Amino acid sequence: MRKVSFAEFGGPDVLRLVDAEEPHAGPGRIRVAVRAAGVNPVDWRIREGQKLSAHPIALPSGVGLDAAGVVDEVGEGVEGVAVGDRVFGEGASTYAEFAVLTAWARMPEGLTFEEAAGYPSVVETAVRVIREVGVRPGQTLLVSGAAGGVGSAVLQIARERGVTVIGTAGAANQDYLRGLGALATTYGAGWVERVRALGAVDAALDLAGAGVLPELVELVGDPRGVITIADLSAPDHGVRFSGVAGSVPDALAEAVDLIARGRLHIPVEKSYPLEEAAAAHVDSQAGHTRGRRVLVVV
């Protein structure tokens, strides 16, 4: 099978499309014929060697955590899913023609493989950080970097839980944020004052690592009310860094329910063929994504 792999840590140029042995589903696992794989910032951080403590790997290594596809192997002890089912979920080395998943759910009706591949990690992250920051119905949550995949999920999930959300993003994404139910404002000089003009903030999330933790702490009034998933300087500001995954099956179940009710939609900004994984990483690292980037396996 074809698989994207890297034999050394480094930039996007270390990625190679290679021929590899097919993986197989062990106990408690399923294998899918991958139709699309989600591109996440953690993918290129692992490729660069940034995340070795949380994701220890041996080289050469595959790439990718998220996938959508068709079940073609069911491991021992797995129930509730059968060969031929369309699923999306998390696993390992998903930039490939076949991948083993450790957590999955059936795809909701009407969702394409490309769309489905964009949900698993971002929904898990969104559910986790909303829980960790402790925001409650009736309160206001500030989201810095709100237009990307995780931000898109946070805005919609928080809205469904009765939380008012203020989102910051570039000028081109203001209408996008408002369409997801958020109060929107732009980055840049004076952004703190613009946020204050929209209302008092009870909690804040930093999803972009744009160096705004001091301002978020100032707006919330307590570093314990700020969570980041992207700024490693968090301890210097008394802020918590969220990096330990929660329950992927629970997050997928919530996503399936919201998608089925038309209350959650994360758009795909751009799709790439498998052989253009390096280009997908370049674009992901550049930021300013609206929604998700995915690789399509033909």
Summary of the structure (lengths in Angstrom):
residues: 298
radius of gyration: 18.9
end to end distance: 11.8
largest distance: 57.3
contacts: 1060
relative contact order: 0.17
helix: 34%
strand: 28%
